[in-house]
Amino acid sequence: MVVAQGDLHELVARAQQRDPTAISELYSRYAHHILRYLYLRVGEHELAQDLTQEVFIKVINGIARFEYRDEKAFYGWLYTIAGNVLHSHRRRRHLPVAPLDDGSQLEDQRSADDVQAVTERMALQQAFDQLTRDQQQVLSLRFFPI
């Protein structure tokens, strides 16, 4: 879609001033291009529509920082945002999801055994400390001979 150079520049300048009419015009002119770009990559119409909305939210939030040079630069900026949104979507989709209902898979058995051994030793030490000196000596000689 070829737009008159001054027309697009003026439209971007108005959008940078948060003119809702200009923002709406940018959306109506370019959303179908972005939708087609995303649909060809994700193959689902509803998902492509959702991602297109996400692209234009980023456009609206970032247009104040955009430096207009020409139509090609604007297209490049727009498709860069679309590519980044697509990349983020794919990364989010491929993250492994751990089930929240079964925590036993996340438990490291060795650390559980270590905790149990430490707990048993502490309980044994407390019981040992409650014995008389003679009783402690008998147990020490029986279980820890020299």
BAFI-686962 format. One record per residue (C-alpha): x, y, z; residue in one letter; residue number from 1. Coordinates in steps of 0.1 Angstrom, whole numbers. Layout:
<rs>
r xx = X yy = Y zz = Z type = A seq = NUM
...
</rs>
This chain:
<rs>
r xx = 0 yy = 0 zz = 0 type = M seq = 1
r xx = 16 yy = 32 zz = -11 type = V seq = 2
r xx = 6 yy = 62 zz = 9 type = V seq = 3
r xx = 16 yy = 98 zz = 0 type = A seq = 4
r xx = 48 yy = 106 zz = 18 type = Q seq = 5
r xx = 35 yy = 138 zz = 35 type = G seq = 6
r xx = 2 yy = 121 zz = 44 type = D seq = 7
r xx = 18 yy = 93 zz = 64 type = L seq = 8
r xx = 43 yy = 117 zz = 80 type = H seq = 9
r xx = 15 yy = 139 zz = 91 type = E seq = 10
r xx = -5 yy = 109 zz = 103 type = L seq = 11
r xx = 24 yy = 96 zz = 124 type = V seq = 12
r xx = 30 yy = 131 zz = 138 type = A seq = 13
r xx = -7 yy = 133 zz = 149 type = R seq = 14
r xx = -5 yy = 98 zz = 164 type = A seq = 15
r xx = 26 yy = 109 zz = 183 type = Q seq = 16
r xx = 4 yy = 136 zz = 198 type = Q seq = 17
r xx = -21 yy = 109 zz = 209 type = R seq = 18
r xx = -47 yy = 120 zz = 184 type = D seq = 19
r xx = -73 yy = 91 zz = 185 type = P seq = 20
r xx = -84 yy = 97 zz = 150 type = T seq = 21
r xx = -48 yy = 94 zz = 137 type = A seq = 22
r xx = -42 yy = 62 zz = 157 type = I seq = 23
r xx = -75 yy = 48 zz = 144 type = S seq = 24
r xx = -64 yy = 57 zz = 108 type = E seq = 25
r xx = -31 yy = 39 zz = 113 type = L seq = 26
r xx = -49 yy = 9 zz = 125 type = Y seq = 27
r xx = -73 yy = 8 zz = 97 type = S seq = 28
r xx = -46 yy = 13 zz = 71 type = R seq = 29
r xx = -20 yy = -13 zz = 84 type = Y seq = 30
r xx = -38 yy = -38 zz = 106 type = A seq = 31
r xx = -48 yy = -61 zz = 77 type = H seq = 32
r xx = -11 yy = -62 zz = 65 type = H seq = 33
r xx = 0 yy = -72 zz = 100 type = I seq = 34
r xx = -29 yy = -97 zz = 104 type = L seq = 35
r xx = -19 yy = -114 zz = 71 type = R seq = 36
r xx = 18 yy = -115 zz = 81 type = Y seq = 37
r xx = 9 yy = -131 zz = 115 type = L seq = 38
r xx = -17 yy = -155 zz = 101 type = Y seq = 39
r xx = 8 yy = -169 zz = 76 type = L seq = 40
r xx = 31 yy = -177 zz = 105 type = R seq = 41
r xx = 7 yy = -190 zz = 131 type = V seq = 42
r xx = -20 yy = -206 zz = 109 type = G seq = 43
r xx = -49 yy = -196 zz = 133 type = E seq = 44
r xx = -71 yy = -167 zz = 125 type = H seq = 45
r xx = -81 yy = -159 zz = 161 type = E seq = 46
r xx = -46 yy = -161 zz = 173 type = L seq = 47
r xx = -34 yy = -139 zz = 145 type = A seq = 48
r xx = -61 yy = -114 zz = 154 type = Q seq = 49
r xx = -50 yy = -114 zz = 191 type = D seq = 50
r xx = -14 yy = -109 zz = 181 type = L seq = 51
r xx = -23 yy = -81 zz = 158 type = T seq = 52
r xx = -40 yy = -63 zz = 187 type = Q seq = 53
r xx = -9 yy = -68 zz = 208 type = E seq = 54
r xx = 12 yy = -53 zz = 180 type = V seq = 55
r xx = -10 yy = -22 zz = 178 type = F seq = 56
r xx = -10 yy = -18 zz = 215 type = I seq = 57
r xx = 28 yy = -17 zz = 213 type = K seq = 58
r xx = 26 yy = 7 zz = 183 type = V seq = 59
r xx = 4 yy = 31 zz = 203 type = I seq = 60
r xx = 27 yy = 29 zz = 234 type = N seq = 61
r xx = 59 yy = 33 zz = 213 type = G seq = 62
r xx = 49 yy = 57 zz = 186 type = I seq = 63
r xx = 60 yy = 88 zz = 206 type = A seq = 64
r xx = 96 yy = 74 zz = 204 type = R seq = 65
r xx = 94 yy = 66 zz = 167 type = F seq = 66
r xx = 115 yy = 88 zz = 145 type = E seq = 67
r xx = 98 yy = 91 zz = 111 type = Y seq = 68
r xx = 121 yy = 91 zz = 81 type = R seq = 69
r xx = 100 yy = 76 zz = 53 type = D seq = 70
r xx = 73 yy = 50 zz = 46 type = E seq = 71
r xx = 99 yy = 22 zz = 44 type = K seq = 72
r xx = 112 yy = 31 zz = 79 type = A seq = 73
r xx = 76 yy = 31 zz = 92 type = F seq = 74
r xx = 69 yy = -3 zz = 76 type = Y seq = 75
r xx = 102 yy = -17 zz = 90 type = G seq = 76
r xx = 93 yy = -5 zz = 125 type = W seq = 77
r xx = 58 yy = -19 zz = 123 type = L seq = 78
r xx = 70 yy = -54 zz = 110 type = Y seq = 79
r xx = 98 yy = -54 zz = 136 type = T seq = 80
r xx = 72 yy = -50 zz = 164 type = I seq = 81
r xx = 51 yy = -78 zz = 147 type = A seq = 82
r xx = 81 yy = -101 zz = 146 type = G seq = 83
r xx = 89 yy = -94 zz = 182 type = N seq = 84
r xx = 54 yy = -101 zz = 193 type = V seq = 85
r xx = 54 yy = -133 zz = 173 type = L seq = 86
r xx = 87 yy = -143 zz = 189 type = H seq = 87
r xx = 74 yy = -136 zz = 224 type = S seq = 88
r xx = 43 yy = -156 zz = 217 type = H seq = 89
r xx = 63 yy = -186 zz = 205 type = R seq = 90
r xx = 86 yy = -184 zz = 235 type = R seq = 91
r xx = 57 yy = -183 zz = 259 type = R seq = 92
r xx = 40 yy = -212 zz = 241 type = R seq = 93
r xx = 70 yy = -235 zz = 244 type = H seq = 94
r xx = 78 yy = -229 zz = 281 type = L seq = 95
r xx = 74 yy = -261 zz = 300 type = P seq = 96
r xx = 45 yy = -261 zz = 324 type = V seq = 97
r xx = 48 yy = -279 zz = 357 type = A seq = 98
r xx = 16 yy = -293 zz = 371 type = P seq = 99
r xx = 5 yy = -275 zz = 402 type = L seq = 100
r xx = -14 yy = -303 zz = 417 type = D seq = 101
r xx = 14 yy = -329 zz = 420 type = D seq = 102
r xx = 44 yy = -316 zz = 439 type = G seq = 103
r xx = 60 yy = -350 zz = 444 type = S seq = 104
r xx = 76 yy = -348 zz = 409 type = Q seq = 105
r xx = 95 yy = -317 zz = 420 type = L seq = 106
r xx = 110 yy = -333 zz = 451 type = E seq = 107
r xx = 146 yy = -343 zz = 451 type = D seq = 108
r xx = 147 yy = -377 zz = 469 type = Q seq = 109
r xx = 184 yy = -373 zz = 480 type = R seq = 110
r xx = 177 yy = -340 zz = 497 type = S seq = 111
r xx = 146 yy = -355 zz = 515 type = A seq = 112
r xx = 168 yy = -384 zz = 527 type = D seq = 113
r xx = 195 yy = -359 zz = 539 type = D seq = 114
r xx = 169 yy = -339 zz = 558 type = V seq = 115
r xx = 155 yy = -371 zz = 574 type = Q seq = 116
r xx = 190 yy = -382 zz = 584 type = A seq = 117
r xx = 198 yy = -348 zz = 600 type = V seq = 118
r xx = 165 yy = -349 zz = 618 type = T seq = 119
r xx = 171 yy = -384 zz = 632 type = E seq = 120
r xx = 206 yy = -374 zz = 643 type = R seq = 121
r xx = 193 yy = -344 zz = 661 type = M seq = 122
r xx = 166 yy = -365 zz = 679 type = A seq = 123
r xx = 192 yy = -391 zz = 688 type = L seq = 124
r xx = 216 yy = -364 zz = 702 type = Q seq = 125
r xx = 188 yy = -349 zz = 723 type = Q seq = 126
r xx = 179 yy = -384 zz = 737 type = A seq = 127
r xx = 216 yy = -391 zz = 743 type = F seq = 128
r xx = 220 yy = -358 zz = 762 type = D seq = 129
r xx = 192 yy = -368 zz = 786 type = Q seq = 130
r xx = 210 yy = -399 zz = 797 type = L seq = 131
r xx = 233 yy = -400 zz = 827 type = T seq = 132
r xx = 271 yy = -400 zz = 821 type = R seq = 133
r xx = 274 yy = -437 zz = 828 type = D seq = 134
r xx = 245 yy = -446 zz = 804 type = Q seq = 135
r xx = 262 yy = -424 zz = 777 type = Q seq = 136
r xx = 295 yy = -442 zz = 782 type = Q seq = 137
r xx = 278 yy = -477 zz = 779 type = V seq = 138
r xx = 261 yy = -467 zz = 747 type = L seq = 139
r xx = 293 yy = -451 zz = 733 type = S seq = 140
r xx = 313 yy = -482 zz = 740 type = L seq = 141
r xx = 286 yy = -505 zz = 726 type = R seq = 142
r xx = 280 yy = -486 zz = 693 type = F seq = 143
r xx = 312 yy = -467 zz = 688 type = F seq = 144
r xx = 340 yy = -490 zz = 700 type = P seq = 145
r xx = 376 yy = -477 zz = 700 type = I seq = 146
</rs>
